[in-house]
Every structure is written in structure tokens, then in C-alpha cells.
């Protein structure tokens, strides 16, 4: 490389070549069986030998990192002093782009002075001068699977260029060093991979195995031998392995392994192994076949794990599912019976009484029930509006679908919209999950909006759209949802009077008031009170395990004379309290009921609106029958009333034949 090295090259080149070959053989022998842990020390020692042999000032092995943006000093040595760039130093490619480009293109870079470098290498010259390099040679090295290394020779003195012969010899040495590094890294990667595999197999309690296709001998790890109950030093021919399988599974195991080897398909199977204590162990096996090569016969390699616990859980789960299915069938049968009972309880059977006012309500229910018309049920609290709503549903074509009840008075104003129309997750604070609204649930069935007069004004417009178009959007969602729902509403308020006060929308009122049904208060059904009393006595005495034979005449008279502001609901509570306090066979009232006031007497007659509607309807039927009351085709038959009841209503309503 320097002037002192060039003289022997001219005078006795064969001697120099012979010495180099001895050096190369000696270094090669040192790297033959060296362990990965010793490779760095051995290369460092070899570098020092090379420095002395070639009388080089500085020697470094550089590696271009995969990002192509940085070089790293893998090894370096200096003849005297200390290295200006110790091992592990990173050099950005951008600091010496010209030299880096040449080395990446597999070209040697050699200069006797920095001034010899071209103008485009001005950044490279600055870096070289920073490290006090006055001459140098950089040789790209290609070895095994790597082409990322370069060998750098430099000096602090100028005019110490390297001859072509020495460049070739240094390249051979560089390939020796790089090959040793690559083999070391490969061996370390293999060790690490084997250790990961061993840890993974150990963590999963897995046994590894490999079967030679020619000899049919199975190699296995210790966990595999423990899993299949083999001794540590026992030979494992395939037939010995097959003997461990349950007799019922043995042929299947043989066939699956044969198919995997012949068809080169993945082996995936589960089978049983009888245990010495009489129990069963389940084993899951996964393997991959490899075809024969010039280096050896075909093999089947895989892993086996104990899945007994999982199989036991599957068997137990299957039993539980069978039990659940059986219970489900039983529940469905009971549900059918229960639905029949509920249907029976939700029809007219729940409506107690035979008064004219009640019969007229039932007549109106029969008229509208088969249709999909919107019904508005009017009446005081406790008159049985919900009972009539259920009767409307049970007598309709939608009776096999759901009847969804929404109490508009019971829901907070800020929640009623999400309850009716649903919401998306995150629609408002606290909406942690999506919720389906009542209108969606009632699709195909009926929705009963109890106490519709309590609905906030801002929500009435959205309800109006559902009634008109059958469409709405969930809170927090732009998607329009279409539903087919029949609407039944009820109220104890006078909605007509609420409109001018700004508490109810006029357009919504007329959309709801398609077919109004007015529930008569109990004071208009005095004749029904005895039947209601006996019904409630039987109901609550049965619950409390009591039995009553009669109700005193005085008690019944008091019940019939009372004005009942709470209507049927109040009557039931009065009877329930009487059942609680009464001990003998005769029912005694717990409350002292005051006689009806003059004000209540004045309210005995039906409201003018109800009377007018009833009068108009009876007149229409009478005209249709040409004022025939009795017999087939008569007005009584069409109205569903007894002829004497119809005559009484005609007289009471002041209807006269023209």
C-alpha cells in the first residue's frame, strides 16, 4: 500500500504472494469452527495481523444499513494510536455521497491525496479532512448472501495508494471476514428461532415430532414422549406410535397420515389415547409434509398438544345446549298456552259490565278493530282506556304481532324521543350503546301511546310525521327508517282545549282523532258496579287465600251511590282494602264512602259530544232499516243491542220517527 510495501512487490513478487497465501490459509482455518460468540474477537485479532502484514495505518469494515441512509463501523483497527471512528459509529450516507454511490455501484474508490477527488465529491473531502485522512482505498465486498459490506484502508499520510494486486488480496480477506460474519448471524438467527420454537412449544405443552417417510421412524421431543406415554430412550417406529391410539380411532389416524403424505396436504386431526387409569386423553395434531429431495427422503413434521380439557368442555357444552334446546321447546309450548291465556284475558273478557254506555263502547270497538285506522281513546283516569286498547289489538289482524305500550306521562321529557324512535351510540352524553326505539319494535304490530296529551310539543311534530308517512330517524343517525305500525292513543285531557293554549298541535289532534272512542265514567255505569264488585272480590280474595260468600246490601248501596272520581281503578282499590280487613264470609267496606254531591249528579248524563255522536249513529242505522227495530236486518241486530235497550236509548236521546 505504501512506498515501503511497493519495493518487495517489484523485487520478489512470488515471495509476497506465498506469504499472503500462508496468511489467508491461517486466517481461514481460524474461522472454520468458531462459535458466534467468538467471531467479533477473532475478526479483531485478524485485523491486527492484516495491519502488520500490509503495513496499513487504519483498517475498517463498514456495513450499509438496510435503509441505505447510514453506514456503521462493524470492525476497525489502527497500527498506532487510537481509531478516530470506533466500532459502532454511524456515518450518514449524506456526509460522503460520492464515495457511498461508488461503493453501492460496486466500484473501488482509491486516492493518494484528497485533492484527487472530483469536484462533485466536495462533501466527501470535508468528511475525510475531519478524520485527518490524507490517502485511502475503499473496496466493496460481495460474499455469500450479502453485498452491503466495504473494506476501508486509510492513512494520515499522503501518497500511500494501493496497487491492484493488493486491492484484490484485501478483497479476498474482506470476503473471508464478511462470510464469517454472515455465517455467525445466520447461526444466531437459527438459534434464536429454535429457542422461540422451544419456548412456544413449552408454553403450549406441545410435543414436536418428525417422521421419516422411508424408515417410518418418528423423532420426537420429550414433551411428545410424555404426551403419548413413551419412555425417554424408546425407539419410535410408526406402528408403535399407532398402537397408542384408541382402537376406534386407530384406522382413521393411519388413513389421515397416509393421505397427508401422498397428497402433500396439511395433517389436521384429533384422536383419543387410552390412559393407564382407564381415562381418555384427547390429542390434537397438526403437521406439514415435505417431499423427498436430493439430500434425503420425504418427511412429515408437526406438533401435538393435549386438548382433553377443551374436549371435555365441548362435550359438557353440548349436553348443556341439548338441555337448553329441550327447555326451549318446553318454553315455546308453555308460551303458546300463555299467549292463548293472555289473548283471552285481553279481549272483551276483561271488560266487565252490560250497561248501555259500555255496550256502545264495545260496539265502536267492533267497528274499528278490523281496520288499521288510528284510534283515540278519551276518558277520565281509571275508566279502562288501556283495557280497550288491548281489546282493539286482540280483535285486529295484527293480533299475532306485538302490542307495545308507551306511557308518555311516565317517561322524562329528555328521554321520550330516544324511547320512541331509538338512538345511535354517542347520540348524547350517556348514550353508550345503540338502542332500538319502540316504533321499530312494534313494526307490523300496534303501538299504544297512553296519555298522549303529556307528550312535549317539540316531539309532536316527529310523531305527526310517523303517523303520516311511517318514517323517522334515530337520534344521532341520518338514515330514514320505515315502519308499518297501527297507532292507538289515549288521553284523560280535553285535547281540543289544549290546542288554543299551545299545549297540543292542532294537526296532530286531527291525525289522531280518526276514530274517537269515549270511555264512560263509572258514575254513568251504576248498573255495572255489582258485577265489577263481585269480579274484584273474587280476584283479590283468591290472591289472599280468603273466601267471601256475600256483600251486604248496605255496602253495595253505598258503592252504587258514590260518585267515583277515580272510576274503576278507585273501585278496585276500595274492594282490595275491604278484602284485606274483612275476616268472615261477609265483605265489609274499609272506607266510609260519602254520598254523591249535586255536582256529581249533574255529571251522570254522558258528555254532549258522546250523546250527539251516539244519537247520530242510531239515526243513521234506523234510516237504513226503514225504522225497523226487531228481527233480522233490524236496527237492534245491526247495532248489537237488545231491542228493549235500543228503544230505551231512542227515548233517552229524544229520537223521533219523521
HELIX and SHEET records of a PDB file:
HELIX    1   1 UNK A    3  UNK A   11  1                                   9    
HELIX    2   2 UNK A   13  UNK A   30  1                                  18    
HELIX    3   3 UNK A   36  UNK A   38  5                                   3    
HELIX    4   4 UNK A   39  UNK A   54  1                                  16    
HELIX    5   5 UNK A   93  UNK A   96  5                                   4    
HELIX    6   6 UNK A   97  UNK A  104  1                                   8    
HELIX    7   7 UNK A  114  UNK A  116  5                                   3    
HELIX    8   8 UNK A  119  UNK A  121  5                                   3    
HELIX    9   9 UNK A  122  UNK A  130  1                                   9    
HELIX   10  10 UNK A  164  UNK A  203  1                                  40    
HELIX   11  11 UNK A  222  UNK A  227  1                                   6    
HELIX   12  12 UNK A  238  UNK A  243  1                                   6    
HELIX   13  13 UNK A  250  UNK A  263  1                                  14    
HELIX   14  14 UNK A  308  UNK A  346  1                                  39    
HELIX   15  15 UNK A  348  UNK A  350  5                                   3    
HELIX   16  16 UNK A  356  UNK A  369  1                                  14    
HELIX   17  17 UNK A  385  UNK A  394  1                                  10    
HELIX   18  18 UNK A  416  UNK A  421  1                                   6    
HELIX   19  19 UNK A  438  UNK A  441  1                                   4    
HELIX   20  20 UNK A  452  UNK A  454  5                                   3    
HELIX   21  21 UNK A  457  UNK A  469  1                                  13    
HELIX   22  22 UNK A  495  UNK A  500  1                                   6    
HELIX   23  23 UNK A  506  UNK A  512  1                                   7    
HELIX   24  24 UNK A  522  UNK A  524  5                                   3    
HELIX   25  25 UNK A  526  UNK A  528  5                                   3    
HELIX   26  26 UNK A  529  UNK A  544  1                                  16    
HELIX   27  27 UNK A  553  UNK A  561  1                                   9    
HELIX   28  28 UNK A  567  UNK A  581  1                                  15    
HELIX   29  29 UNK A  598  UNK A  601  1                                   4    
HELIX   30  30 UNK A  608  UNK A  624  1                                  17    
HELIX   31  31 UNK A  635  UNK A  639  1                                   5    
HELIX   32  32 UNK A  643  UNK A  652  1                                  10    
SHEET    1   A 6 UNK A  90  UNK A  92  0                                        
SHEET    2   A 6 UNK A  70  UNK A  78 -1                                        
SHEET    3   A 6 UNK A  58  UNK A  64 -1                                        
SHEET    4   A 6 UNK A 146  UNK A 155 -1                                        
SHEET    5   A 6 UNK A 135  UNK A 143 -1                                        
SHEET    6   A 6 UNK A 109  UNK A 111 -1                                        
SHEET    1   B 5 UNK A 218  UNK A 220  0                                        
SHEET    2   B 5 UNK A 206  UNK A 212 -1                                        
SHEET    3   B 5 UNK A 299  UNK A 306 -1                                        
SHEET    4   B 5 UNK A 280  UNK A 290 -1                                        
SHEET    5   B 5 UNK A 267  UNK A 274 -1                                        
SHEET    1   C 5 UNK A 403  UNK A 407  0                                        
SHEET    2   C 5 UNK A 446  UNK A 450  1                                        
SHEET    3   C 5 UNK A 486  UNK A 491  1                                        
SHEET    4   C 5 UNK A 375  UNK A 378  1                                        
SHEET    5   C 5 UNK A 515  UNK A 518  1                                        
SHEET    1   D 2 UNK A 471  UNK A 473  0                                        
SHEET    2   D 2 UNK A 480  UNK A 482 -1                                        
SHEET    1   E 2 UNK A 550  UNK A 551  0                                        
SHEET    2   E 2 UNK A 586  UNK A 587  1                                        
END                                                                             
